[in-house]
Amino acid sequence: MQKGLKAFFVHFFVTVFFVIAALAYFYPVLQGKVIEQSDIVQFTGMAKEQNDFRKKNRRRALLD
């Protein structure tokens, strides 16, 4: 019985440690912070520029 109780406490404390470590590591994400992805920002700007050109000139950029 003592052996099983010791194994339970070891597993319990290791699990609690990993939960605390994960919460500490992902704390900025839990606050709602995100990393800015420059490739997505650049794509959004490029797509807007193409759409603006298409609306203004009634043709597609670089293809017509």
PyMOL Python script that loads the backbone (N, CA, C, O; Angstrom):
from pymol import cmd

cmd.read_pdbstr("""\
ATOM      1  N   MET A   1       0.826  -1.196   0.000  1.00  0.00           N
ATOM      2  CA  MET A   1       0.000   0.000   0.000  1.00  0.00           C
ATOM      3  C   MET A   1       0.865   1.253   0.000  1.00  0.00           C
ATOM      4  O   MET A   1       0.574   2.217  -0.709  1.00  0.00           O
ATOM      5  N   GLN A   2       1.918   1.236   0.789  1.00  0.00           N
ATOM      6  CA  GLN A   2       2.793   2.392   0.891  1.00  0.00           C
ATOM      7  C   GLN A   2       3.471   2.684  -0.447  1.00  0.00           C
ATOM      8  O   GLN A   2       3.666   3.844  -0.807  1.00  0.00           O
ATOM      9  N   LYS A   3       3.825   1.638  -1.176  1.00  0.00           N
ATOM     10  CA  LYS A   3       4.494   1.795  -2.467  1.00  0.00           C
ATOM     11  C   LYS A   3       3.560   2.463  -3.481  1.00  0.00           C
ATOM     12  O   LYS A   3       3.981   3.341  -4.233  1.00  0.00           O
ATOM     13  N   GLY A   4       2.298   2.044  -3.497  1.00  0.00           N
ATOM     14  CA  GLY A   4       1.329   2.630  -4.408  1.00  0.00           C
ATOM     15  C   GLY A   4       1.024   4.075  -4.074  1.00  0.00           C
ATOM     16  O   GLY A   4       0.829   4.893  -4.973  1.00  0.00           O
ATOM     17  N   LEU A   5       0.980   4.402  -2.781  1.00  0.00           N
ATOM     18  CA  LEU A   5       0.717   5.778  -2.351  1.00  0.00           C
ATOM     19  C   LEU A   5       1.884   6.689  -2.734  1.00  0.00           C
ATOM     20  O   LEU A   5       1.686   7.827  -3.161  1.00  0.00           O
ATOM     21  N   LYS A   6       3.093   6.171  -2.576  1.00  0.00           N
ATOM     22  CA  LYS A   6       4.279   6.953  -2.952  1.00  0.00           C
ATOM     23  C   LYS A   6       4.287   7.216  -4.464  1.00  0.00           C
ATOM     24  O   LYS A   6       4.580   8.330  -4.900  1.00  0.00           O
ATOM     25  N   ALA A   7       3.970   6.209  -5.246  1.00  0.00           N
ATOM     26  CA  ALA A   7       3.922   6.372  -6.706  1.00  0.00           C
ATOM     27  C   ALA A   7       2.837   7.376  -7.093  1.00  0.00           C
ATOM     28  O   ALA A   7       3.024   8.164  -8.020  1.00  0.00           O
ATOM     29  N   PHE A   8       1.715   7.350  -6.393  1.00  0.00           N
ATOM     30  CA  PHE A   8       0.643   8.303  -6.682  1.00  0.00           C
ATOM     31  C   PHE A   8       1.113   9.730  -6.447  1.00  0.00           C
ATOM     32  O   PHE A   8       0.897  10.601  -7.289  1.00  0.00           O
ATOM     33  N   PHE A   9       1.756   9.976  -5.302  1.00  0.00           N
ATOM     34  CA  PHE A   9       2.216  11.334  -4.999  1.00  0.00           C
ATOM     35  C   PHE A   9       3.296  11.801  -5.970  1.00  0.00           C
ATOM     36  O   PHE A   9       3.321  12.971  -6.353  1.00  0.00           O
ATOM     37  N   VAL A  10       4.174  10.911  -6.365  1.00  0.00           N
ATOM     38  CA  VAL A  10       5.206  11.278  -7.343  1.00  0.00           C
ATOM     39  C   VAL A  10       4.549  11.692  -8.652  1.00  0.00           C
ATOM     40  O   VAL A  10       4.890  12.732  -9.214  1.00  0.00           O
ATOM     41  N   HIS A  11       3.612  10.891  -9.140  1.00  0.00           N
ATOM     42  CA  HIS A  11       2.930  11.224 -10.389  1.00  0.00           C
ATOM     43  C   HIS A  11       2.095  12.493 -10.242  1.00  0.00           C
ATOM     44  O   HIS A  11       2.033  13.306 -11.164  1.00  0.00           O
ATOM     45  N   PHE A  12       1.463  12.664  -9.104  1.00  0.00           N
ATOM     46  CA  PHE A  12       0.646  13.852  -8.871  1.00  0.00           C
ATOM     47  C   PHE A  12       1.500  15.111  -8.903  1.00  0.00           C
ATOM     48  O   PHE A  12       1.146  16.078  -9.577  1.00  0.00           O
ATOM     49  N   PHE A  13       2.624  15.115  -8.182  1.00  0.00           N
ATOM     50  CA  PHE A  13       3.466  16.303  -8.138  1.00  0.00           C
ATOM     51  C   PHE A  13       4.151  16.578  -9.476  1.00  0.00           C
ATOM     52  O   PHE A  13       4.335  17.739  -9.843  1.00  0.00           O
ATOM     53  N   VAL A  14       4.522  15.552 -10.197  1.00  0.00           N
ATOM     54  CA  VAL A  14       5.095  15.758 -11.527  1.00  0.00           C
ATOM     55  C   VAL A  14       4.050  16.367 -12.459  1.00  0.00           C
ATOM     56  O   VAL A  14       4.364  17.270 -13.234  1.00  0.00           O
ATOM     57  N   THR A  15       2.818  15.882 -12.390  1.00  0.00           N
ATOM     58  CA  THR A  15       1.737  16.435 -13.214  1.00  0.00           C
ATOM     59  C   THR A  15       1.475  17.893 -12.853  1.00  0.00           C
ATOM     60  O   THR A  15       1.313  18.729 -13.742  1.00  0.00           O
ATOM     61  N   VAL A  16       1.432  18.206 -11.571  1.00  0.00           N
ATOM     62  CA  VAL A  16       1.228  19.593 -11.136  1.00  0.00           C
ATOM     63  C   VAL A  16       2.377  20.467 -11.615  1.00  0.00           C
ATOM     64  O   VAL A  16       2.154  21.592 -12.062  1.00  0.00           O
ATOM     65  N   PHE A  17       3.599  19.965 -11.528  1.00  0.00           N
ATOM     66  CA  PHE A  17       4.753  20.728 -12.005  1.00  0.00           C
ATOM     67  C   PHE A  17       4.627  21.044 -13.493  1.00  0.00           C
ATOM     68  O   PHE A  17       4.868  22.178 -13.907  1.00  0.00           O
ATOM     69  N   PHE A  18       4.252  20.049 -14.303  1.00  0.00           N
ATOM     70  CA  PHE A  18       4.118  20.287 -15.739  1.00  0.00           C
ATOM     71  C   PHE A  18       2.980  21.252 -16.047  1.00  0.00           C
ATOM     72  O   PHE A  18       3.090  22.053 -16.975  1.00  0.00           O
ATOM     73  N   VAL A  19       1.908  21.193 -15.299  1.00  0.00           N
ATOM     74  CA  VAL A  19       0.799  22.133 -15.509  1.00  0.00           C
ATOM     75  C   VAL A  19       1.264  23.554 -15.184  1.00  0.00           C
ATOM     76  O   VAL A  19       0.978  24.484 -15.939  1.00  0.00           O
ATOM     77  N   ILE A  20       1.968  23.725 -14.083  1.00  0.00           N
ATOM     78  CA  ILE A  20       2.470  25.055 -13.716  1.00  0.00           C
ATOM     79  C   ILE A  20       3.488  25.539 -14.738  1.00  0.00           C
ATOM     80  O   ILE A  20       3.471  26.713 -15.109  1.00  0.00           O
ATOM     81  N   ALA A  21       4.370  24.667 -15.199  1.00  0.00           N
ATOM     82  CA  ALA A  21       5.362  25.053 -16.217  1.00  0.00           C
ATOM     83  C   ALA A  21       4.665  25.455 -17.518  1.00  0.00           C
ATOM     84  O   ALA A  21       5.069  26.430 -18.152  1.00  0.00           O
ATOM     85  N   ALA A  22       3.631  24.728 -17.922  1.00  0.00           N
ATOM     86  CA  ALA A  22       2.913  25.059 -19.152  1.00  0.00           C
ATOM     87  C   ALA A  22       2.188  26.387 -19.012  1.00  0.00           C
ATOM     88  O   ALA A  22       2.196  27.192 -19.944  1.00  0.00           O
ATOM     89  N   LEU A  23       1.566  26.631 -17.874  1.00  0.00           N
ATOM     90  CA  LEU A  23       0.877  27.905 -17.659  1.00  0.00           C
ATOM     91  C   LEU A  23       1.859  29.069 -17.654  1.00  0.00           C
ATOM     92  O   LEU A  23       1.556  30.139 -18.183  1.00  0.00           O
ATOM     93  N   ALA A  24       3.026  28.871 -17.064  1.00  0.00           N
ATOM     94  CA  ALA A  24       4.040  29.929 -17.059  1.00  0.00           C
ATOM     95  C   ALA A  24       4.559  30.188 -18.472  1.00  0.00           C
ATOM     96  O   ALA A  24       4.767  31.339 -18.858  1.00  0.00           O
ATOM     97  N   TYR A  25       4.765  29.130 -19.236  1.00  0.00           N
ATOM     98  CA  TYR A  25       5.301  29.264 -20.595  1.00  0.00           C
ATOM     99  C   TYR A  25       4.291  29.947 -21.525  1.00  0.00           C
ATOM    100  O   TYR A  25       4.664  30.787 -22.344  1.00  0.00           O
ATOM    101  N   PHE A  26       3.015  29.580 -21.393  1.00  0.00           N
ATOM    102  CA  PHE A  26       1.988  30.111 -22.281  1.00  0.00           C
ATOM    103  C   PHE A  26       1.232  31.292 -21.679  1.00  0.00           C
ATOM    104  O   PHE A  26       0.157  31.641 -22.168  1.00  0.00           O
ATOM    105  N   TYR A  27       1.763  31.908 -20.638  1.00  0.00           N
ATOM    106  CA  TYR A  27       1.084  33.022 -19.983  1.00  0.00           C
ATOM    107  C   TYR A  27       0.767  34.176 -20.942  1.00  0.00           C
ATOM    108  O   TYR A  27      -0.340  34.711 -20.876  1.00  0.00           O
ATOM    109  N   PRO A  28       1.687  34.586 -21.831  1.00  0.00           N
ATOM    110  CA  PRO A  28       1.328  35.647 -22.776  1.00  0.00           C
ATOM    111  C   PRO A  28       0.147  35.271 -23.679  1.00  0.00           C
ATOM    112  O   PRO A  28      -0.677  36.127 -24.002  1.00  0.00           O
ATOM    113  N   VAL A  29       0.058  34.029 -24.080  1.00  0.00           N
ATOM    114  CA  VAL A  29      -1.055  33.584 -24.919  1.00  0.00           C
ATOM    115  C   VAL A  29      -2.356  33.644 -24.131  1.00  0.00           C
ATOM    116  O   VAL A  29      -3.402  33.999 -24.674  1.00  0.00           O
ATOM    117  N   LEU A  30      -2.291  33.300 -22.865  1.00  0.00           N
ATOM    118  CA  LEU A  30      -3.487  33.354 -22.024  1.00  0.00           C
ATOM    119  C   LEU A  30      -3.964  34.793 -21.820  1.00  0.00           C
ATOM    120  O   LEU A  30      -5.138  35.019 -21.530  1.00  0.00           O
ATOM    121  N   GLN A  31      -3.065  35.765 -21.969  1.00  0.00           N
ATOM    122  CA  GLN A  31      -3.432  37.170 -21.878  1.00  0.00           C
ATOM    123  C   GLN A  31      -3.992  37.696 -23.193  1.00  0.00           C
ATOM    124  O   GLN A  31      -4.463  38.832 -23.247  1.00  0.00           O
ATOM    125  N   GLY A  32      -3.950  36.901 -24.243  1.00  0.00           N
ATOM    126  CA  GLY A  32      -4.475  37.307 -25.534  1.00  0.00           C
ATOM    127  C   GLY A  32      -3.433  37.884 -26.474  1.00  0.00           C
ATOM    128  O   GLY A  32      -3.782  38.386 -27.542  1.00  0.00           O
ATOM    129  N   LYS A  33      -2.176  37.825 -26.108  1.00  0.00           N
ATOM    130  CA  LYS A  33      -1.116  38.356 -26.969  1.00  0.00           C
ATOM    131  C   LYS A  33      -0.827  37.367 -28.096  1.00  0.00           C
ATOM    132  O   LYS A  33      -0.911  36.153 -27.909  1.00  0.00           O
ATOM    133  N   VAL A  34      -0.490  37.899 -29.258  1.00  0.00           N
ATOM    134  CA  VAL A  34      -0.119  37.066 -30.401  1.00  0.00           C
ATOM    135  C   VAL A  34       1.143  37.634 -31.032  1.00  0.00           C
ATOM    136  O   VAL A  34       1.431  38.824 -30.908  1.00  0.00           O
ATOM    137  N   ILE A  35       1.882  36.784 -31.699  1.00  0.00           N
ATOM    138  CA  ILE A  35       3.080  37.204 -32.412  1.00  0.00           C
ATOM    139  C   ILE A  35       2.649  37.705 -33.788  1.00  0.00           C
ATOM    140  O   ILE A  35       1.893  37.037 -34.493  1.00  0.00           O
ATOM    141  N   GLU A  36       3.133  38.879 -34.158  1.00  0.00           N
ATOM    142  CA  GLU A  36       2.808  39.422 -35.475  1.00  0.00           C
ATOM    143  C   GLU A  36       3.543  38.616 -36.541  1.00  0.00           C
ATOM    144  O   GLU A  36       4.759  38.435 -36.471  1.00  0.00           O
ATOM    145  N   GLN A  37       2.800  38.141 -37.516  1.00  0.00           N
ATOM    146  CA  GLN A  37       3.391  37.348 -38.589  1.00  0.00           C
ATOM    147  C   GLN A  37       3.578  38.261 -39.796  1.00  0.00           C
ATOM    148  O   GLN A  37       2.613  38.629 -40.465  1.00  0.00           O
ATOM    149  N   SER A  38       4.817  38.617 -40.062  1.00  0.00           N
ATOM    150  CA  SER A  38       5.094  39.614 -41.089  1.00  0.00           C
ATOM    151  C   SER A  38       4.676  39.149 -42.473  1.00  0.00           C
ATOM    152  O   SER A  38       4.283  39.979 -43.293  1.00  0.00           O
ATOM    153  N   ASP A  39       4.745  37.856 -42.767  1.00  0.00           N
ATOM    154  CA  ASP A  39       4.353  37.388 -44.090  1.00  0.00           C
ATOM    155  C   ASP A  39       2.853  37.582 -44.313  1.00  0.00           C
ATOM    156  O   ASP A  39       2.434  37.888 -45.429  1.00  0.00           O
ATOM    157  N   ILE A  40       2.044  37.409 -43.274  1.00  0.00           N
ATOM    158  CA  ILE A  40       0.601  37.610 -43.394  1.00  0.00           C
ATOM    159  C   ILE A  40       0.303  39.094 -43.575  1.00  0.00           C
ATOM    160  O   ILE A  40      -0.555  39.462 -44.378  1.00  0.00           O
ATOM    161  N   VAL A  41       1.002  39.944 -42.837  1.00  0.00           N
ATOM    162  CA  VAL A  41       0.802  41.391 -42.956  1.00  0.00           C
ATOM    163  C   VAL A  41       1.184  41.856 -44.356  1.00  0.00           C
ATOM    164  O   VAL A  41       0.468  42.652 -44.963  1.00  0.00           O
ATOM    165  N   GLN A  42       2.298  41.369 -44.868  1.00  0.00           N
ATOM    166  CA  GLN A  42       2.737  41.760 -46.208  1.00  0.00           C
ATOM    167  C   GLN A  42       1.770  41.256 -47.272  1.00  0.00           C
ATOM    168  O   GLN A  42       1.492  41.971 -48.234  1.00  0.00           O
ATOM    169  N   PHE A  43       1.255  40.044 -47.120  1.00  0.00           N
ATOM    170  CA  PHE A  43       0.289  39.516 -48.081  1.00  0.00           C
ATOM    171  C   PHE A  43      -0.982  40.354 -48.083  1.00  0.00           C
ATOM    172  O   PHE A  43      -1.532  40.639 -49.147  1.00  0.00           O
ATOM    173  N   THR A  44      -1.454  40.752 -46.909  1.00  0.00           N
ATOM    174  CA  THR A  44      -2.672  41.559 -46.820  1.00  0.00           C
ATOM    175  C   THR A  44      -2.481  42.894 -47.531  1.00  0.00           C
ATOM    176  O   THR A  44      -3.370  43.343 -48.253  1.00  0.00           O
ATOM    177  N   GLY A  45      -1.327  43.531 -47.333  1.00  0.00           N
ATOM    178  CA  GLY A  45      -1.046  44.793 -48.013  1.00  0.00           C
ATOM    179  C   GLY A  45      -0.937  44.617 -49.514  1.00  0.00           C
ATOM    180  O   GLY A  45      -1.437  45.448 -50.272  1.00  0.00           O
ATOM    181  N   MET A  46      -0.291  43.549 -49.956  1.00  0.00           N
ATOM    182  CA  MET A  46      -0.130  43.282 -51.379  1.00  0.00           C
ATOM    183  C   MET A  46      -1.490  43.010 -52.033  1.00  0.00           C
ATOM    184  O   MET A  46      -1.757  43.493 -53.134  1.00  0.00           O
ATOM    185  N   ALA A  47      -2.337  42.248 -51.365  1.00  0.00           N
ATOM    186  CA  ALA A  47      -3.655  41.940 -51.910  1.00  0.00           C
ATOM    187  C   ALA A  47      -4.510  43.195 -51.998  1.00  0.00           C
ATOM    188  O   ALA A  47      -5.255  43.369 -52.963  1.00  0.00           O
ATOM    189  N   LYS A  48      -4.411  44.076 -51.001  1.00  0.00           N
ATOM    190  CA  LYS A  48      -5.179  45.324 -51.040  1.00  0.00           C
ATOM    191  C   LYS A  48      -4.717  46.202 -52.199  1.00  0.00           C
ATOM    192  O   LYS A  48      -5.534  46.804 -52.896  1.00  0.00           O
ATOM    193  N   GLU A  49      -3.406  46.270 -52.399  1.00  0.00           N
ATOM    194  CA  GLU A  49      -2.876  47.070 -53.495  1.00  0.00           C
ATOM    195  C   GLU A  49      -3.355  46.536 -54.850  1.00  0.00           C
ATOM    196  O   GLU A  49      -3.704  47.320 -55.733  1.00  0.00           O
ATOM    197  N   GLN A  50      -3.374  45.216 -55.019  1.00  0.00           N
ATOM    198  CA  GLN A  50      -3.867  44.632 -56.258  1.00  0.00           C
ATOM    199  C   GLN A  50      -5.357  44.904 -56.449  1.00  0.00           C
ATOM    200  O   GLN A  50      -5.793  45.217 -57.557  1.00  0.00           O
ATOM    201  N   ASN A  51      -6.132  44.788 -55.387  1.00  0.00           N
ATOM    202  CA  ASN A  51      -7.567  45.066 -55.488  1.00  0.00           C
ATOM    203  C   ASN A  51      -7.834  46.523 -55.818  1.00  0.00           C
ATOM    204  O   ASN A  51      -8.717  46.823 -56.621  1.00  0.00           O
ATOM    205  N   ASP A  52      -7.079  47.436 -55.206  1.00  0.00           N
ATOM    206  CA  ASP A  52      -7.230  48.859 -55.518  1.00  0.00           C
ATOM    207  C   ASP A  52      -6.886  49.135 -56.985  1.00  0.00           C
ATOM    208  O   ASP A  52      -7.592  49.884 -57.659  1.00  0.00           O
ATOM    209  N   PHE A  53      -5.804  48.530 -57.474  1.00  0.00           N
ATOM    210  CA  PHE A  53      -5.411  48.705 -58.868  1.00  0.00           C
ATOM    211  C   PHE A  53      -6.498  48.177 -59.803  1.00  0.00           C
ATOM    212  O   PHE A  53      -6.824  48.814 -60.805  1.00  0.00           O
ATOM    213  N   ARG A  54      -7.057  47.014 -59.474  1.00  0.00           N
ATOM    214  CA  ARG A  54      -8.096  46.402 -60.295  1.00  0.00           C
ATOM    215  C   ARG A  54      -9.344  47.281 -60.344  1.00  0.00           C
ATOM    216  O   ARG A  54      -9.957  47.413 -61.403  1.00  0.00           O
ATOM    217  N   LYS A  55      -9.728  47.883 -59.222  1.00  0.00           N
ATOM    218  CA  LYS A  55     -10.906  48.758 -59.185  1.00  0.00           C
ATOM    219  C   LYS A  55     -10.661  50.046 -59.975  1.00  0.00           C
ATOM    220  O   LYS A  55     -11.558  50.531 -60.664  1.00  0.00           O
ATOM    221  N   LYS A  56      -9.453  50.595 -59.876  1.00  0.00           N
ATOM    222  CA  LYS A  56      -9.147  51.871 -60.525  1.00  0.00           C
ATOM    223  C   LYS A  56      -8.973  51.716 -62.034  1.00  0.00           C
ATOM    224  O   LYS A  56      -9.476  52.547 -62.791  1.00  0.00           O
ATOM    225  N   ASN A  57      -8.279  50.682 -62.489  1.00  0.00           N
ATOM    226  CA  ASN A  57      -7.911  50.555 -63.899  1.00  0.00           C
ATOM    227  C   ASN A  57      -8.741  49.539 -64.677  1.00  0.00           C
ATOM    228  O   ASN A  57      -8.561  49.400 -65.887  1.00  0.00           O
ATOM    229  N   ARG A  58      -9.629  48.838 -64.020  1.00  0.00           N
ATOM    230  CA  ARG A  58     -10.518  47.847 -64.658  1.00  0.00           C
ATOM    231  C   ARG A  58      -9.743  46.745 -65.372  1.00  0.00           C
ATOM    232  O   ARG A  58     -10.202  46.214 -66.383  1.00  0.00           O
ATOM    233  N   ARG A  59      -8.577  46.404 -64.849  1.00  0.00           N
ATOM    234  CA  ARG A  59      -7.812  45.293 -65.388  1.00  0.00           C
ATOM    235  C   ARG A  59      -6.934  44.733 -64.281  1.00  0.00           C
ATOM    236  O   ARG A  59      -6.710  45.378 -63.257  1.00  0.00           O
ATOM    237  N   ARG A  60      -6.441  43.521 -64.507  1.00  0.00           N
ATOM    238  CA  ARG A  60      -5.594  42.898 -63.505  1.00  0.00           C
ATOM    239  C   ARG A  60      -4.155  43.358 -63.670  1.00  0.00           C
ATOM    240  O   ARG A  60      -3.680  43.566 -64.787  1.00  0.00           O
ATOM    241  N   ALA A  61      -3.484  43.510 -62.570  1.00  0.00           N
ATOM    242  CA  ALA A  61      -2.091  43.958 -62.595  1.00  0.00           C
ATOM    243  C   ALA A  61      -1.191  42.877 -63.185  1.00  0.00           C
ATOM    244  O   ALA A  61      -1.314  41.701 -62.841  1.00  0.00           O
ATOM    245  N   LEU A  62      -0.296  43.277 -64.067  1.00  0.00           N
ATOM    246  CA  LEU A  62       0.743  42.428 -64.651  1.00  0.00           C
ATOM    247  C   LEU A  62       0.220  41.332 -65.587  1.00  0.00           C
ATOM    248  O   LEU A  62       1.031  40.583 -66.132  1.00  0.00           O
ATOM    249  N   LEU A  63      -1.082  41.205 -65.797  1.00  0.00           N
ATOM    250  CA  LEU A  63      -1.577  40.151 -66.640  1.00  0.00           C
ATOM    251  C   LEU A  63      -2.241  40.675 -67.915  1.00  0.00           C
ATOM    252  O   LEU A  63      -2.205  39.994 -68.940  1.00  0.00           O
ATOM    253  N   ASP A  64      -2.816  41.810 -67.880  1.00  0.00           N
ATOM    254  CA  ASP A  64      -3.510  42.343 -69.061  1.00  0.00           C
ATOM    255  C   ASP A  64      -2.723  43.448 -69.707  1.00  0.00           C
ATOM    256  O   ASP A  64      -3.158  44.010 -70.712  1.00  0.00           O
TER     257      ASP A  64
END
""", "prot")
cmd.dss("prot")
cmd.show_as("cartoon", "prot")
cmd.util.cbc("prot")
cmd.orient("prot")
